[in-house]
Amino acid sequence: MTDSQTPTPAQALDKPSEASPPPKPQEWWPTHYPRLWPLVNSSIGLWFLSSVVVGGLGVLYTQNQNERNEALKKLEFAQAEAARNKILVEKLDLEIGYRLSTAISLLADLNSNVRRCATASKPPARCQSAQRNLDGLFTSRAAQPTLFPEFSSHSTLALVAELKRLAPESEQKSLRQVINDMSGFYTMLDVAKAPLDQPTLVAGAILNKLVLPRWNQGFYYLDCSKDSPFC
């Protein structure tokens, strides 16, 4: 290097060293809040941070956990309630189908008796009106055997009403119509022109007005038609 390229001592001092670190930025907290900073560093400030702020965060965390636990409990309760309702709906469908099948079975037996009674010179006591067989289906206490013992004190009408309460919206209209026809059963038979001394017509009216597809679960006669109720 020539003398003209050699820096003077003054130039060497003015030129910053490439290895020197950048200046450290000033902390904004003590600069902007000079009076508060000593308080935060004091024992009172540390107590405030540890007991109030941290404690407040703990309360918020606990509250959040409690809300989550409460939401989980509600969800579990709703799921358990839905499971119980599903089982109850299945049992109601079976019980109602069984009772309607039993009623039509009695009418089928009565229809055979009617034919025998028509040719008998002295009709026996078995030659009776269909009403005696049907009253037990629609009275407040079921006279016929029940499929599930817990339903033994409930009429078929009460079971259909309970089913309507649990059924989806798509089933409400049909169940409402069944309740209407079942609550005025003998009026419904009059409108359907099904006199009680004609078991075939009565059974046909029951199949046409009271039996919904959801109750056809393998019981006798529930898959028959109005015109051939004892298929």
DACORSUL-V847076 format. One line per field, one symbol per residue. ss: DSSP state (a for helix, b for strand, c for the rest). phi: phi as a letter, one per 30 degrees, with the letter a starting at -180 (. if undefined). psi: psi as a letter, one per 40 degrees, with the letter a starting at -180 (. if undefined). A space follows every 50 residues. Layout:
ss=???
phi=???
psi=???
This chain:
ss=ccccccccaaaaaacccccccccccccaaaaacaaaaaaaacaaaaaaaa aaaaaaaaaaaaaaaaaaaaaaaaaaaaaaaaaaaaaaaaaaaaaaaaaa aaaaaaaaaaaaaaaaaaacccccccccccaaaaaaaaccccccccccaa accccaaaaaaaaaaaccaaaaaaaaaaaaaaacaaaaaaacccccccaa aaaaaaaaacccaaacccccccccccccccc
phi=.dddcdddedddddddddddddddddddddddbddddddddddddddddd cddddddddddddddddddddddddddddddddddddddddddddddddd ddddddddddddddddddcddbeddddbdddddceddcddbdddecdced cdccdddddddddddcddddcddddddddddddcedddddddhbdddbed ddddddddccccedcdcjdeidcdcedbdcd
psi=hiddehiiddddddhihdehiihhiihdddddgdddddddeidddddddd dddddddddddddddddddddddddddddddddddddddddddddddddd ddddddddddddddddddehdghidegiiedddddedeidhhdiiidhde edehiddddddddddeiideeddddddddddddfdddddddefgieegdd ddddddddddhideegfeiieeeiidegef.
